[in-house]
Amino acid sequence: MDFPLSRQIAQDLTFVAETGSTNADLVANFANAQDFSVLVAGFQTAGRGRSGRDWLAPAGSSLFVSVLLKPSLVAANRFSWIPLLAGLAMAKTVAQFLPNKKVSLKWPNDVLVESNKVSGVLSELLPDLSGVVVGAGLNILQTKAELPIEAATSLVIEGNSDASIDAVLAGYLQNLKELYESWVSANGDAVQSGLRNQVIESCSTLGLSVKAILPGEQELLGKAVGIDDTGRLILQPDSGAEVVAVAAGDIVHLRHN
């Protein structure tokens, strides 16, 4: 399978018909790969979502892609913005293919069409802390019967039956590259680069009552009131306690306010 549109954006792009996990493959070979190396798979047998959950889809129905980001000018303590950066890039891409739909970013990096999930991102830190591998999955051609949960959707379900995997990938890589290069040019400063404001503008989690499932299975109920300079979600607990900054965890949207 060739990717003429995508190869115009990413010079180092490899396609494999099947693999366990594109993320695992790139992490294993990071030392020999350059910044913005791209690995695309036709099918994954061991794809993972957040919290280690399995992520599978019929062969040829979805985009499975991982990108190696090694920003040499950015301190590792600013890498926390990379998952949000990738999620924003995918949200921008989905919006381009579904211009009449409400597309948003669910903190930190799921993409929603209306309230249904169409894409997720999984980021993994490189062993030597030199960068991050960003893996993304996007539902393109699945029918409702092929999706694992009711609250999931695909581009074809939402009305776009013409999008090719190459066109979608090219859109994602272009958006990712633009956001990434701007962020790197600002030495990873999300405020200076404008990344933080763009994430806030796209993020549908803000202003909602949510349940945060934190590491250790602790749960916190509150209202999402902001995103700080490090990318953490700021919650105002229902208990009235002081605001809490959430760096990692699953967020469940409970209702609109």
Helices and strands as residue ranges (DSSP letters): H 4-7, E 13-16, H 22-28, G 30-32, E 37-41, G 50-52, E 62-69, G 76-81, H 82-97, E 103-106, E 110-113, E 116-125, E 132-139, G 144-146, H 165-185, H 190-193, H 195-202, E 209-214, E 218-227, E 233-237, E 244-246, E 250-255
